[in-house]
Amino acid sequence: MKINDVSQKTGLPISTLRFYERKNLIPDTLLTRDVNNYRIYNEKVVDYLEDVKTLLSIGFTLNDLSTLNSQERTLTYEEKMKFVENKLKEIEHKRKKLEKSKKILSEILGGKAHFKTKC
């Protein structure tokens, strides 16, 4: 499958696919080159890229994905689960900060906020 096909099937721009390749986010098992040096993608790349899109949408960064899919150092299942647990803790921490922000903003709107100086 050529890059145009992958782009159409995943909804990802060609520039994004090339970027992912430069960042080694697409495993070698899913991408080869033909005699003319054109990219030839394995059919499984579509499912893989859909997973990447999902992980990015829930807060994983490209660096996170690069770590998880490193071809230089393969993480064990336990290491990957620890990574996911840490991401969950990070999201929980962000949620608590957002809840605190929401509470303060609601107090401001309700005239109940207490500031040391006048705003």
C-alpha positions in Angstrom: 0.0 0.0 0.0 1.4 3.4 -0.9 1.4 6.5 1.2 -1.6 8.0 -0.5 -3.6 4.9 0.3 -2.6 5.1 4.0 -3.4 8.8 4.1 -6.9 8.2 2.7 -7.6 5.2 5.0 -6.4 6.9 8.2 -7.3 10.5 7.5 -3.8 11.5 8.3 -2.0 13.9 6.0 0.9 12.6 4.0 3.2 15.1 5.8 2.2 13.5 9.1 3.0 10.0 7.9 6.4 11.2 6.8 6.9 12.9 10.1 6.0 9.8 12.0 8.5 7.8 9.9 11.3 10.4 10.6 10.5 10.1 14.3 10.6 6.2 14.0 7.0 6.0 15.2 6.2 3.5 12.4 7.8 0.1 13.1 10.1 -1.3 10.4 7.8 -4.3 10.2 5.0 -2.0 8.8 7.1 -0.1 6.2 9.5 -1.0 3.5 10.9 0.6 0.3 10.5 -0.7 -3.2 13.2 -0.6 -5.9 12.3 3.0 -6.7 12.6 3.9 -2.9 8.8 4.5 -2.6 7.3 3.7 0.7 5.3 0.4 0.8 3.1 0.0 3.9 1.9 -3.3 5.3 -1.9 -3.5 5.5 -1.6 -3.6 9.4 -0.3 0.0 9.4 -3.9 1.3 9.2 -4.8 -0.3 12.5 -1.5 0.7 14.0 -2.0 4.4 13.0 -5.6 4.3 14.4 -4.1 3.2 17.7 -1.6 6.0 17.5 -4.4 8.5 16.9 -6.3 7.1 19.9 -3.3 7.3 22.2 -2.6 10.9 21.1 -6.2 11.9 21.7 -6.0 10.6 25.4 -2.9 12.5 26.3 0.1 10.5 25.1 2.8 12.6 23.5 4.8 11.6 20.4 7.8 11.2 22.8 5.7 8.8 24.9 4.8 6.8 21.8 8.4 6.8 20.7 9.5 5.4 24.0 6.8 2.7 24.0 7.6 1.7 20.4 11.4 2.1 20.6 13.1 -0.2 18.1 16.5 0.2 19.9 15.1 -1.0 23.3 12.1 -3.2 23.4 10.1 -2.6 26.6 8.8 -5.6 28.5 5.0 -5.9 29.0 5.5 -4.9 32.7 7.5 -1.8 31.7 4.8 -0.8 29.3 2.1 -1.3 32.0 4.1 0.9 34.4 4.4 3.5 31.7 0.6 3.5 31.3 0.1 3.6 35.0 2.3 6.7 35.2 0.3 8.3 32.4 -2.9 7.6 34.4 -1.4 9.3 37.4 -0.4 12.2 35.3 -4.0 12.6 34.0 -5.4 12.3 37.5 -3.1 15.0 38.7 -4.2 17.3 35.8 -7.9 16.5 36.6 -7.4 17.6 40.2 -5.8 20.8 39.1 -8.7 21.5 36.7 -11.2 20.8 39.4 -9.5 23.3 41.7 -9.5 25.9 38.8 -13.2 25.2 38.2 -14.0 25.7 41.9 -12.1 29.0 42.0 -13.7 30.3 38.8 -17.2 29.3 40.1 -16.4 31.2 43.4 -15.4 34.3 41.3 -18.6 34.1 39.3 -20.7 33.6 42.5 -19.0 36.5 44.3 -17.6 34.2 46.9 -13.9 34.4 46.0 -11.6 35.8 48.6 -8.6 37.5 47.2 -5.9 39.3 49.3 -6.0 42.3 46.8 -8.8 43.8 44.8 -8.8 42.6 41.2 
